[in-house]
Amino acid sequence: MKINILHFVILLSFTFSSNLTVFANQNLEKNKSASDSTKSALLKEVIIISKKISDFQTEKPSRKRHYSFLTKSPHQIGMIFDEKEIIGKKLNYISIYFDKKYTPNYIFQILLFAIGKDSLPSTLLNKGELVFSVNHEGWNKFTIQAKEICIPKDGVAVVVNFFNKSNVYTGETDRIAMGKYSTKRRFIFRPTSQNEWIIFDSFQEGLIGPMIRISVDDE
């Protein structure tokens, strides 16, 4: 009788252990299956988008070495940009072509004006000073890191303010190289001490002007 009871206990233990093992294996398979489906679901949710930020640049004029606009500093000279492609867009950077390499500590200032009803610069757009130095002869790129500046509906005047650094002995002046554009342009000038702008729209039929370009977000 004792042998039968012992046999029954062993049989019961084995049966319970087998069921437990099966149950555990089933749970493991379920968990594994659930884990796999979870990974699959996560992969489906991950979407990588590669978006290239594009920009629009105004016309690049061709260099004309036999044209010059000579003045003595301090003075301000600039270009008016009113292309429809730039209106309302964020200004990224300004490119200026200098006809010589200046000393490393040479600095100048960029001023950005909204165009008024009289087609002349009116309200100053940049609240802080935009001071830069020339890196080399040729095109120099200057990133506008000020608070976001968008081109107003009537356009923008990009003005370079040359400080009083002209060579008084040789008469050498600070200047931007002149170039030829494919369409009529307007460039402006004034001595820093004056308030009135002089606008040039008939210099070589308006096709010659300071070599300045701007870039805006094209979105």
Residue frames as a rotation matrix with the C-alpha (Angstrom) as fourth column:
MET 1
0.569 0.822 0.000 0.00
0.822 -0.569 0.000 0.00
0.000 0.000 -1.000 0.00
LYS 2
0.420 -0.511 -0.749 2.88
0.147 -0.777 0.612 2.34
-0.895 -0.367 -0.252 0.84
ILE 3
-0.617 -0.691 0.378 4.44
0.447 0.087 0.890 1.58
-0.648 0.718 0.255 -2.52
ASN 4
-0.096 0.678 0.729 1.24
0.981 -0.060 0.185 2.50
0.169 0.733 -0.659 -4.37
ILE 5
0.798 0.376 -0.471 0.94
0.500 -0.850 0.168 5.82
-0.337 -0.370 -0.866 -2.49
LEU 6
-0.011 -0.898 -0.440 4.56
0.091 -0.439 0.894 6.64
-0.996 -0.030 0.087 -3.28
HIS 7
-0.630 -0.174 0.757 4.01
0.716 0.247 0.653 5.75
-0.301 0.953 -0.031 -6.92
PHE 8
0.374 0.874 0.311 0.95
0.921 -0.390 -0.012 8.03
0.111 0.291 -0.950 -7.00
VAL 9
0.668 -0.185 -0.721 2.88
0.224 -0.874 0.431 10.96
-0.710 -0.449 -0.542 -5.48
ILE 10
-0.435 -0.900 0.008 5.75
0.208 -0.092 0.974 10.55
-0.876 0.425 0.227 -7.94
LEU 11
-0.424 0.372 0.826 3.31
0.906 0.193 0.378 10.30
-0.019 0.908 -0.418 -10.85
LEU 12
0.676 0.724 -0.139 1.43
0.731 -0.682 0.005 13.38
-0.091 -0.106 -0.990 -9.65
SER 13
0.325 -0.651 -0.686 4.68
0.095 -0.699 0.708 15.34
-0.941 -0.295 -0.166 -9.24
PHE 14
-0.654 -0.616 0.438 5.83
0.447 0.152 0.881 14.39
-0.610 0.773 0.176 -12.70
THR 15
-0.037 0.751 0.659 2.50
0.990 -0.061 0.124 15.31
0.133 0.657 -0.742 -14.24
PHE 16
0.789 0.339 -0.512 2.45
0.476 -0.864 0.162 18.71
-0.387 -0.371 -0.844 -12.44
SER 17
-0.037 -0.913 -0.406 6.05
0.080 -0.407 0.910 19.38
-0.996 0.001 0.088 -13.44
SER 18
-0.621 -0.164 0.766 5.37
0.725 0.250 0.642 18.53
-0.297 0.954 -0.036 -17.07
ASN 19
0.389 0.857 0.338 2.31
0.911 -0.413 0.000 20.77
0.140 0.308 -0.941 -17.16
LEU 20
0.663 -0.199 -0.722 4.28
0.248 -0.851 0.462 23.56
-0.707 -0.485 -0.515 -15.56
THR 21
-0.430 -0.902 0.045 7.04
0.267 -0.079 0.960 23.18
-0.862 0.425 0.275 -18.12
VAL 22
-0.378 0.403 0.833 4.59
0.924 0.106 0.368 23.20
0.060 0.909 -0.412 -20.99
PHE 23
0.688 0.699 -0.196 2.86
0.720 -0.692 0.060 26.23
-0.094 -0.182 -0.979 -19.51
ALA 24
0.311 -0.672 -0.672 6.17
0.117 -0.675 0.729 28.04
-0.943 -0.305 -0.131 -19.14
ASN 25
-0.662 -0.581 0.474 7.19
0.496 0.134 0.858 27.17
-0.562 0.803 0.200 -22.68
GLN 26
0.044 0.780 0.624 3.85
0.985 -0.138 0.104 28.38
0.167 0.610 -0.775 -24.00
ASN 27
0.804 0.213 -0.555 4.26
0.399 -0.885 0.239 31.66
-0.441 -0.414 -0.797 -22.11
LEU 28
-0.149 -0.951 -0.271 7.80
0.170 -0.295 0.940 31.97
-0.974 0.094 0.206 -23.45
GLU 29
-0.586 -0.013 0.811 6.56
0.795 0.183 0.578 31.46
-0.156 0.983 -0.097 -26.99
LYS 30
0.501 0.847 0.176 3.79
0.858 -0.513 0.032 33.99
0.117 0.135 -0.984 -26.42
ASN 31
0.615 -0.343 -0.710 6.22
0.198 -0.804 0.560 36.49
-0.763 -0.485 -0.427 -24.93
LYS 32
-0.494 -0.849 0.189 8.67
0.354 0.002 0.935 35.91
-0.794 0.529 0.300 -27.75
SER 33
-0.280 0.499 0.820 5.91
0.952 0.032 0.305 36.30
0.126 0.866 -0.484 -30.28
ALA 34
0.765 0.593 -0.252 4.67
0.634 -0.762 0.132 39.44
-0.114 -0.261 -0.959 -28.53
SER 35
0.215 -0.790 -0.574 8.21
0.171 -0.548 0.819 40.80
-0.961 -0.274 0.017 -28.38
ASP 36
-0.642 -0.463 0.611 8.74
0.633 0.128 0.763 40.12
-0.432 0.877 0.211 -32.08
SER 37
0.125 0.783 0.610 5.48
0.947 -0.277 0.161 41.83
0.295 0.557 -0.776 -33.00
THR 38
0.748 0.096 -0.656 6.37
0.428 -0.826 0.367 44.77
-0.507 -0.556 -0.659 -30.77
LYS 39
-0.287 -0.933 -0.218 9.71
0.245 -0.291 0.925 45.18
-0.926 0.212 0.312 -32.53
SER 40
-0.543 0.152 0.826 7.98
0.839 0.137 0.527 44.95
-0.033 0.979 -0.201 -35.86
ALA 41
0.557 0.828 0.066 5.45
0.824 -0.561 0.085 47.58
0.108 0.007 -0.994 -34.84
LEU 42
0.483 -0.448 -0.753 8.21
0.251 -0.753 0.608 49.90
-0.839 -0.482 -0.251 -33.62
LEU 43
-0.595 -0.756 0.272 10.10
0.441 -0.023 0.897 49.55
-0.672 0.654 0.347 -36.87
LYS 44
-0.165 0.634 0.755 6.97
0.958 -0.078 0.275 50.43
0.233 0.769 -0.595 -38.77
GLU 45
0.773 0.516 -0.369 6.62
0.613 -0.758 0.223 53.60
-0.165 -0.398 -0.902 -36.69
VAL 46
0.055 -0.843 -0.535 10.19
0.258 -0.505 0.824 54.78
-0.965 -0.183 0.190 -37.31
ILE 47
0.739 0.192 0.646 10.24
0.672 -0.150 -0.725 56.97
-0.042 0.970 -0.240 -40.39
ILE 48
-0.132 -0.860 -0.492 13.49
0.537 -0.480 0.694 58.67
-0.833 -0.173 0.526 -41.42
ILE 49
0.824 0.431 0.368 13.04
0.552 -0.460 -0.696 61.69
-0.131 0.776 -0.617 -43.63
SER 50
-0.311 -0.941 -0.131 16.03
0.783 -0.332 0.526 63.28
-0.538 0.061 0.841 -45.33
LYS 51
0.749 0.641 0.170 15.05
0.643 -0.639 -0.422 66.84
-0.161 0.425 -0.891 -46.18
LYS 52
-0.374 -0.896 0.239 17.48
0.928 -0.362 0.093 69.08
0.003 0.257 0.966 -48.00
ILE 53
0.339 0.436 -0.834 17.09
0.482 -0.842 -0.244 72.73
-0.808 -0.319 -0.496 -47.11
SER 54
-0.036 -0.293 0.955 17.08
0.989 -0.150 -0.009 74.68
0.145 0.944 0.295 -50.37
ASP 55
-0.043 -0.001 -0.999 17.73
0.403 -0.915 -0.016 78.33
-0.914 -0.404 0.039 -50.90
PHE 56
0.677 0.257 0.690 17.25
0.735 -0.295 -0.611 80.95
0.046 0.920 -0.389 -53.58
GLN 57
-0.190 -0.817 -0.545 20.13
0.636 -0.525 0.566 83.20
-0.748 -0.239 0.619 -54.59
THR 58
0.745 0.400 -0.534 19.86
-0.070 -0.749 -0.659 86.43
-0.663 0.528 -0.530 -56.49
GLU 59
0.951 -0.285 0.115 21.79
0.166 0.161 -0.973 86.94
0.259 0.945 0.201 -59.70
LYS 60
0.352 -0.920 -0.174 25.57
0.536 0.046 0.843 86.58
-0.767 -0.390 0.509 -59.71
PRO 61
0.914 0.010 -0.405 26.96
-0.273 -0.723 -0.634 89.50
-0.299 0.690 -0.659 -61.75
SER 62
0.602 -0.755 0.260 30.03
0.776 0.475 -0.416 89.16
0.190 0.452 0.871 -63.97
ARG 63
0.243 -0.615 -0.750 33.13
0.575 -0.531 0.622 91.07
-0.781 -0.582 0.225 -62.91
LYS 64
0.720 -0.063 0.691 33.91
0.570 -0.515 -0.641 94.24
0.396 0.855 -0.335 -64.89
ARG 65
0.119 -0.797 -0.592 37.39
0.951 -0.081 0.299 95.43
-0.286 -0.598 0.748 -63.98
HIS 66
-0.710 -0.449 0.543 37.31
0.631 -0.749 0.205 98.61
0.314 0.488 0.814 -66.05
TYR 67
0.219 0.793 0.569 34.32
0.107 -0.599 0.793 99.95
0.970 -0.113 -0.216 -64.10
SER 68
-0.605 -0.418 -0.678 34.90
0.725 0.062 -0.686 101.62
0.329 -0.906 0.265 -60.74
PHE 69
0.537 0.704 0.465 32.93
0.271 -0.666 0.696 103.70
0.799 -0.248 -0.548 -58.30
LEU 70
-0.343 -0.857 -0.384 35.49
0.740 0.005 -0.672 105.58
0.578 -0.515 0.633 -56.22
THR 71
0.588 0.436 0.681 34.67
-0.131 -0.780 0.612 107.51
0.798 -0.449 -0.401 -53.06
LYS 72
-0.602 -0.793 0.098 36.39
-0.185 0.019 -0.983 108.17
0.777 -0.609 -0.158 -49.75
SER 73
0.031 0.567 -0.823 35.18
0.781 0.500 0.375 106.69
0.624 -0.654 -0.427 -46.49
PRO 74
-0.750 0.489 0.446 33.18
0.144 0.778 -0.611 106.98
-0.646 -0.394 -0.654 -44.43
HIS 75
-0.515 0.644 -0.566 30.41
-0.857 -0.364 0.365 106.20
0.029 0.673 0.739 -46.88
GLN 76
-0.268 0.541 0.797 27.57
-0.157 0.792 -0.590 103.75
-0.950 -0.284 -0.127 -47.50
ILE 77
-0.474 0.108 -0.874 26.90
-0.880 -0.031 0.474 101.91
0.025 0.994 0.110 -50.73
GLY 78
-0.555 0.329 0.764 24.39
-0.164 0.857 -0.488 99.18
-0.816 -0.396 -0.422 -51.49
MET 79
-0.931 0.302 -0.206 21.96
-0.132 0.247 0.960 97.41
0.341 0.921 -0.190 -53.78
ILE 80
-0.286 0.919 0.270 18.19
-0.862 -0.123 -0.492 97.20
-0.419 -0.374 0.827 -53.83
PHE 81
-0.990 0.012 -0.143 16.68
-0.044 0.922 0.384 93.71
0.136 0.387 -0.912 -54.14
ASP 82
-0.382 0.920 0.087 12.99
-0.727 -0.241 -0.643 93.35
-0.570 -0.309 0.761 -54.92
GLU 83
-0.765 0.074 -0.640 12.73
-0.449 0.651 0.612 90.10
0.462 0.756 -0.464 -56.88
LYS 84
0.227 0.962 0.149 9.39
-0.850 0.121 0.512 88.36
0.475 -0.243 0.846 -56.33
GLU 85
0.321 -0.143 -0.936 11.21
0.097 0.988 -0.117 85.13
0.942 -0.053 0.331 -55.42
ILE 86
-0.640 -0.698 -0.321 12.66
0.408 0.046 -0.912 86.65
0.651 -0.715 0.256 -52.24
ILE 87
-0.387 0.540 0.748 9.64
-0.623 -0.751 0.220 88.52
0.680 -0.381 0.627 -50.86
GLY 88
0.584 0.680 0.443 8.56
-0.755 0.257 0.603 87.17
0.296 -0.687 0.664 -47.46
LYS 89
0.674 -0.399 -0.622 11.50
0.288 0.917 -0.277 84.74
0.681 0.007 0.733 -47.31
LYS 90
0.900 -0.397 -0.179 14.03
0.131 -0.146 0.981 84.47
-0.415 -0.906 -0.080 -44.48
LEU 91
0.671 -0.730 -0.132 17.43
-0.606 -0.437 -0.665 86.01
0.427 0.526 -0.735 -45.22
ASN 92
0.911 -0.371 -0.181 20.28
0.411 0.857 0.310 83.48
0.040 -0.357 0.933 -44.89
TYR 93
0.074 -0.948 -0.308 23.47
0.664 -0.184 0.725 85.15
-0.744 -0.258 0.616 -46.00
ILE 94
0.916 0.080 -0.394 24.95
-0.178 -0.797 -0.577 87.98
-0.360 0.599 -0.716 -48.05
SER 95
0.278 -0.845 0.457 27.78
0.864 0.428 0.265 87.63
-0.419 0.321 0.849 -50.56
ILE 96
0.888 -0.082 -0.453 29.99
-0.180 -0.967 -0.179 90.58
-0.423 0.240 -0.873 -51.50
TYR 97
0.581 -0.717 0.387 32.81
0.795 0.395 -0.461 90.74
0.178 0.575 0.799 -54.02
PHE 98
0.761 -0.435 -0.481 35.77
-0.084 -0.801 0.592 92.78
-0.643 -0.411 -0.646 -52.77
ASP 99
0.934 -0.355 -0.049 38.43
-0.051 0.005 -0.999 93.76
0.355 0.935 -0.014 -55.28
LYS 100
-0.085 -0.996 0.041 41.34
-0.410 -0.002 -0.912 93.36
0.908 -0.094 -0.408 -52.86
LYS 101
0.258 0.071 -0.964 42.34
0.711 0.661 0.239 91.63
0.654 -0.747 0.120 -49.66
TYR 102
0.512 -0.016 0.859 42.20
-0.392 -0.894 0.217 93.90
0.764 -0.448 -0.464 -46.65
THR 103
-0.616 -0.750 0.241 44.19
-0.523 0.161 -0.837 93.67
0.589 -0.642 -0.491 -43.43
PRO 104
-0.604 0.357 -0.713 42.93
0.483 0.875 0.029 91.04
0.635 -0.326 -0.700 -40.92
ASN 105
-0.612 0.349 -0.710 41.62
0.663 -0.263 -0.701 93.68
-0.431 -0.899 -0.071 -38.51
TYR 106
-0.951 0.299 -0.079 39.70
-0.291 -0.779 0.555 95.54
0.104 0.551 0.828 -41.20
ILE 107
-0.587 0.809 0.029 35.99
0.664 0.501 -0.555 95.63
-0.464 -0.307 -0.831 -40.42
PHE 108
-0.884 0.454 0.106 32.87
-0.290 -0.712 0.639 97.07
0.366 0.535 0.762 -42.02
GLN 109
-0.660 0.726 0.192 29.17
-0.131 0.140 -0.981 97.08
-0.740 -0.673 0.003 -41.23
ILE 110
-0.843 0.508 0.179 26.14
0.349 0.261 0.900 95.76
0.410 0.821 -0.397 -43.10
LEU 111
-0.712 0.688 -0.140 22.84
-0.342 -0.513 -0.787 97.62
-0.614 -0.513 0.601 -42.83
LEU 112
-0.793 0.535 0.291 19.51
0.596 0.583 0.552 96.17
0.126 0.611 -0.781 -43.98
PHE 113
-0.781 0.527 -0.335 16.69
-0.358 -0.818 -0.450 98.55
-0.511 -0.232 0.828 -44.85
ALA 114
-0.078 0.843 0.532 13.09
0.734 0.410 -0.541 97.99
-0.674 0.349 -0.651 -45.89
ILE 115
-0.867 -0.160 0.472 12.19
0.471 -0.569 0.674 99.82
0.161 0.806 0.569 -49.10
GLY 116
-0.519 0.669 -0.532 9.74
0.180 -0.523 -0.833 102.68
-0.836 -0.528 0.151 -48.62
LYS 117
0.471 0.838 0.276 7.04
0.525 -0.015 -0.851 104.09
-0.709 0.545 -0.447 -50.90
ASP 118
0.722 -0.271 -0.637 9.59
-0.543 -0.792 -0.280 106.35
-0.428 0.548 -0.719 -52.57
SER 119
0.925 -0.332 -0.184 11.63
0.144 0.756 -0.638 103.25
0.351 0.564 0.747 -53.58
LEU 120
0.008 -0.931 0.366 14.43
-0.458 -0.329 -0.826 104.30
0.889 -0.161 -0.429 -51.21
PRO 121
-0.484 -0.240 -0.841 15.69
0.539 0.675 -0.503 102.70
0.689 -0.697 -0.197 -47.98
SER 122
0.200 0.631 0.749 13.45
-0.367 -0.660 0.655 103.54
0.908 -0.407 0.100 -45.04
THR 123
0.763 0.196 0.616 13.18
-0.643 0.148 0.751 101.40
0.056 -0.970 0.238 -41.89
LEU 124
-0.356 -0.929 -0.100 16.28
-0.862 0.368 -0.349 99.67
0.362 -0.038 -0.932 -40.55
LEU 125
0.533 0.624 -0.571 15.57
-0.450 0.781 0.433 95.93
0.717 0.026 0.697 -40.26
ASN 126
0.092 -0.569 -0.817 18.51
0.593 0.691 -0.414 94.70
0.800 -0.446 0.401 -38.22
LYS 127
0.921 0.331 0.205 18.25
0.018 -0.563 0.826 95.87
0.389 -0.757 -0.525 -34.63
GLY 128
0.640 -0.767 -0.047 21.75
0.197 0.105 0.975 94.75
-0.742 -0.633 0.219 -33.66
GLU 129
0.306 -0.629 -0.715 24.97
-0.834 -0.539 0.117 95.66
-0.459 0.561 -0.689 -35.42
LEU 130
0.906 -0.106 0.409 26.15
0.281 0.874 -0.396 93.38
-0.315 0.474 0.822 -38.23
VAL 131
0.516 -0.816 -0.263 29.91
-0.798 -0.569 0.200 93.85
-0.312 0.107 -0.944 -38.25
PHE 132
0.915 -0.209 0.345 32.17
0.304 0.920 -0.247 91.70
-0.266 0.331 0.906 -40.44
SER 133
0.104 -0.916 -0.388 35.70
-0.474 -0.388 0.790 91.52
-0.874 0.102 -0.475 -41.78
VAL 134
0.654 0.067 -0.754 36.89
-0.752 0.169 -0.637 90.78
0.084 0.983 0.161 -45.30
ASN 135
0.675 -0.370 0.638 38.44
-0.034 0.848 0.528 87.32
-0.737 -0.378 0.560 -45.65
HIS 136
-0.349 -0.785 0.512 39.93
0.529 0.287 0.799 87.46
-0.774 0.550 0.315 -49.13
GLU 137
-0.645 0.098 -0.757 39.81
-0.597 -0.683 0.421 89.05
-0.476 0.724 0.499 -52.56
GLY 138
-0.840 0.432 -0.328 36.75
-0.038 0.556 0.830 87.94
0.541 0.710 -0.451 -54.54
TRP 139
0.157 0.987 0.034 33.41
-0.250 0.007 0.968 86.68
0.956 -0.160 0.247 -53.21
ASN 140
-0.941 -0.328 0.087 33.06
-0.147 0.162 -0.976 86.74
0.306 -0.931 -0.200 -49.43
LYS 141
-0.097 0.938 -0.333 30.06
0.228 0.347 0.910 85.07
0.969 0.013 -0.247 -47.76
PHE 142
-0.895 -0.140 0.423 28.59
-0.328 -0.435 -0.838 86.56
0.302 -0.889 0.343 -44.59
THR 143
-0.444 0.741 -0.504 25.99
0.649 0.654 0.389 84.57
0.618 -0.154 -0.771 -42.65
ILE 144
-0.338 0.449 0.827 23.23
-0.527 -0.818 0.229 86.62
0.780 -0.358 0.514 -41.05
GLN 145
-0.557 0.043 -0.829 22.98
0.538 0.779 -0.321 85.24
0.632 -0.625 -0.458 -37.51
ALA 146
-0.899 0.324 0.295 20.81
-0.435 -0.740 -0.513 88.02
0.052 -0.589 0.806 -36.17
LYS 147
-0.405 0.847 0.344 17.20
-0.045 0.358 -0.933 87.43
-0.913 -0.393 -0.107 -35.19
GLU 148
-0.296 0.292 0.910 15.20
0.832 0.546 0.096 86.11
-0.468 0.786 -0.404 -38.13
ILE 149
-0.416 0.109 -0.903 14.95
-0.325 -0.945 0.035 88.75
-0.849 0.308 0.429 -40.86
CYS 150
-0.037 0.502 0.864 12.39
0.790 0.544 -0.283 88.31
-0.612 0.672 -0.417 -43.63
ILE 151
-0.908 -0.315 0.275 12.36
0.417 -0.627 0.658 90.30
-0.035 0.712 0.701 -46.85
PRO 152
-0.412 0.788 -0.458 9.56
-0.026 -0.513 -0.858 92.94
-0.911 -0.342 0.231 -46.74
LYS 153
0.341 0.722 0.602 6.91
0.576 0.346 -0.741 93.14
-0.743 0.599 -0.298 -49.44
ASP 154
0.981 0.028 -0.192 8.63
-0.116 -0.709 -0.696 96.02
-0.156 0.705 -0.692 -51.29
GLY 155
0.585 -0.804 -0.104 12.13
0.306 0.338 -0.890 94.56
0.751 0.489 0.444 -51.10
VAL 156
0.787 -0.434 -0.438 15.30
0.454 -0.073 0.888 95.17
-0.417 -0.898 0.140 -49.15
ALA 157
0.734 -0.663 0.150 18.34
-0.366 -0.572 -0.734 97.42
0.572 0.483 -0.662 -49.47
VAL 158
0.725 -0.617 -0.306 21.62
0.682 0.577 0.450 95.76
-0.100 -0.535 0.839 -48.54
VAL 159
0.830 -0.378 0.410 24.03
-0.236 -0.904 -0.355 98.53
0.505 0.198 -0.840 -47.60
VAL 160
0.307 -0.828 -0.469 27.73
0.891 0.424 -0.165 98.31
0.336 -0.367 0.867 -46.77
ASN 161
0.987 -0.007 0.159 28.92
-0.071 -0.914 0.399 100.95
0.143 -0.405 -0.903 -44.34
PHE 162
0.251 -0.966 -0.062 32.65
0.700 0.225 -0.678 101.64
0.668 0.127 0.733 -44.78
PHE 163
0.745 -0.060 -0.664 34.24
0.556 -0.493 0.669 103.23
-0.368 -0.868 -0.334 -41.75
ASN 164
0.908 -0.400 -0.121 36.81
-0.417 -0.845 -0.335 106.01
0.032 0.355 -0.934 -42.02
LYS 165
0.467 -0.761 0.451 39.79
0.130 0.564 0.816 103.87
-0.875 -0.322 0.362 -43.04
SER 166
0.941 -0.126 0.315 40.78
0.310 -0.056 -0.949 105.29
0.137 0.990 -0.013 -46.42
ASN 167
0.064 -0.989 -0.130 44.44
0.950 0.020 0.313 105.89
-0.307 -0.143 0.941 -47.11
VAL 168
0.795 0.330 -0.510 44.77
0.265 -0.944 -0.199 109.68
-0.546 0.023 -0.837 -47.00
TYR 169
-0.067 -0.920 -0.387 48.22
-0.260 -0.358 0.897 109.60
-0.963 0.161 -0.215 -48.62
THR 170
-0.896 -0.297 0.331 47.49
0.185 0.427 0.885 107.56
-0.404 0.854 -0.328 -51.73
GLY 171
-0.496 0.796 -0.348 43.81
-0.854 -0.520 0.028 108.39
-0.159 0.311 0.937 -52.03
GLU 172
-0.858 0.156 -0.489 42.99
-0.029 0.936 0.351 104.69
0.512 0.315 -0.799 -52.01
THR 173
-0.293 0.849 0.440 39.35
-0.939 -0.342 0.035 104.04
0.180 -0.403 0.897 -51.17
ASP 174
-0.749 0.222 0.624 37.35
-0.112 0.887 -0.449 101.20
-0.653 -0.406 -0.639 -49.69
ARG 175
-0.214 0.684 -0.697 35.15
-0.960 -0.280 0.021 99.77
-0.181 0.674 0.716 -52.38
ILE 176
0.143 0.382 0.913 33.15
-0.038 0.924 -0.381 96.84
-0.989 0.020 0.147 -53.62
ALA 177
-0.860 -0.464 0.214 33.95
0.156 0.160 0.975 95.48
-0.487 0.871 -0.066 -57.08
MET 178
-0.115 0.813 -0.570 31.56
-0.748 -0.449 -0.490 96.49
-0.654 0.370 0.660 -59.85
GLY 179
-0.780 -0.096 0.618 29.86
0.216 0.886 0.410 93.92
-0.587 0.453 -0.671 -62.05
LYS 180
-0.729 0.529 -0.434 27.40
-0.663 -0.388 0.640 93.61
0.170 0.755 0.634 -64.89
TYR 181
-0.490 0.689 0.534 23.87
-0.116 0.555 -0.824 92.29
-0.864 -0.465 -0.192 -64.36
SER 182
-0.806 0.224 0.548 21.52
0.586 0.434 0.684 90.84
-0.084 0.873 -0.481 -66.97
THR 183
0.224 0.919 0.323 18.68
0.849 -0.347 0.399 93.17
0.479 0.185 -0.858 -66.00
LYS 184
-0.046 -0.197 0.979 18.46
-0.050 -0.979 -0.199 96.77
0.998 -0.058 0.035 -64.87
ARG 185
0.028 -0.055 -0.998 19.47
0.939 0.344 0.008 97.27
0.343 -0.937 0.061 -61.25
ARG 186
0.641 0.122 0.757 19.43
-0.089 -0.969 0.231 100.14
0.762 -0.215 -0.611 -58.76
PHE 187
0.012 -0.626 -0.780 22.30
0.923 0.307 -0.232 100.85
0.385 -0.717 0.582 -56.45
ILE 188
0.858 0.431 0.278 22.46
0.241 -0.817 0.524 103.56
0.453 -0.383 -0.805 -53.83
PHE 189
-0.203 -0.962 -0.181 25.11
0.820 -0.067 -0.568 105.70
0.534 -0.264 0.803 -52.23
ARG 190
0.792 0.292 0.535 25.57
0.040 -0.901 0.433 108.40
0.609 -0.321 -0.725 -49.60
PRO 191
-0.444 -0.865 0.235 28.33
-0.178 -0.172 -0.969 109.80
0.878 -0.472 -0.077 -47.40
THR 192
-0.366 0.288 -0.885 27.77
0.787 0.603 -0.129 108.51
0.497 -0.744 -0.447 -43.86
SER 193
-0.858 -0.043 -0.512 27.35
0.376 -0.731 -0.570 112.07
-0.349 -0.682 0.643 -42.60
GLN 194
-0.767 0.594 -0.244 24.31
-0.634 -0.638 0.438 112.68
0.105 0.491 0.865 -44.87
ASN 195
-0.399 0.732 0.552 20.73
-0.243 0.496 -0.834 111.46
-0.884 -0.467 -0.020 -44.66
GLU 196
0.512 0.650 -0.561 19.75
-0.673 -0.102 -0.732 111.69
-0.534 0.753 0.385 -48.34
TRP 197
0.060 -0.422 0.905 20.39
0.329 0.864 0.381 108.75
-0.942 0.275 0.191 -50.63
ILE 198
-0.148 -0.134 -0.980 21.67
-0.887 -0.421 0.191 109.07
-0.438 0.897 -0.056 -54.17
ILE 199
0.331 0.353 0.875 20.16
0.006 0.927 -0.376 106.38
-0.943 0.130 0.305 -56.39
PHE 200
-0.508 -0.571 -0.645 21.86
-0.714 -0.141 0.686 105.16
-0.483 0.809 -0.336 -59.56
ASP 201
0.184 0.593 0.784 19.66
0.128 0.777 -0.617 103.49
-0.975 0.214 0.067 -62.14
SER 202
0.974 0.162 -0.156 21.25
-0.117 -0.228 -0.967 104.78
-0.192 0.960 -0.203 -65.34
PHE 203
0.091 -0.996 0.001 24.90
-0.763 -0.069 0.642 103.79
-0.640 -0.059 -0.766 -64.87
GLN 204
-0.882 -0.386 -0.270 25.57
-0.457 0.559 0.692 101.94
-0.116 0.734 -0.670 -68.13
GLU 205
-0.325 0.881 -0.345 21.80
-0.556 0.117 0.823 101.60
0.765 0.459 0.451 -68.64
GLY 206
0.318 0.508 0.800 21.41
-0.944 0.087 0.319 100.26
0.092 -0.857 0.507 -65.12
LEU 207
0.828 -0.010 -0.560 23.29
-0.102 0.980 -0.169 97.02
0.551 0.197 0.811 -65.80
ILE 208
-0.200 -0.962 -0.185 26.41
0.277 0.125 -0.953 97.93
0.940 -0.241 0.242 -63.81
GLY 209
0.623 0.409 0.667 26.40
-0.505 -0.441 0.742 97.92
0.598 -0.799 -0.068 -60.03
PRO 210
-0.225 -0.694 0.684 28.18
-0.974 0.162 -0.156 96.75
-0.002 -0.701 -0.713 -56.86
MET 211
-0.286 0.043 -0.957 28.65
-0.345 0.927 0.144 92.99
0.894 0.372 -0.251 -56.78
ILE 212
-0.714 0.204 0.670 26.30
-0.661 0.117 -0.741 91.94
-0.230 -0.972 0.052 -53.98
ARG 213
-0.386 0.631 -0.673 24.08
-0.215 0.648 0.731 88.85
0.897 0.427 -0.114 -53.76
ILE 214
-0.393 0.288 0.873 21.67
-0.908 0.031 -0.419 87.58
-0.148 -0.957 0.249 -51.14
SER 215
-0.740 0.173 -0.650 20.34
-0.047 0.951 0.306 84.13
0.671 0.256 -0.696 -50.31
VAL 216
-0.299 0.728 0.617 16.94
-0.954 -0.229 -0.191 83.32
0.002 -0.646 0.763 -48.79
ASP 217
-0.665 0.212 0.716 15.14
-0.082 0.932 -0.352 80.15
-0.742 -0.293 -0.603 -47.69
ASP 218
-0.685 0.443 -0.578 13.30
-0.674 -0.085 0.734 78.75
0.276 0.892 0.357 -50.71
GLU 219
-0.893 0.436 -0.113 10.29
0.445 0.818 -0.364 77.23
-0.066 -0.375 -0.925 -48.92
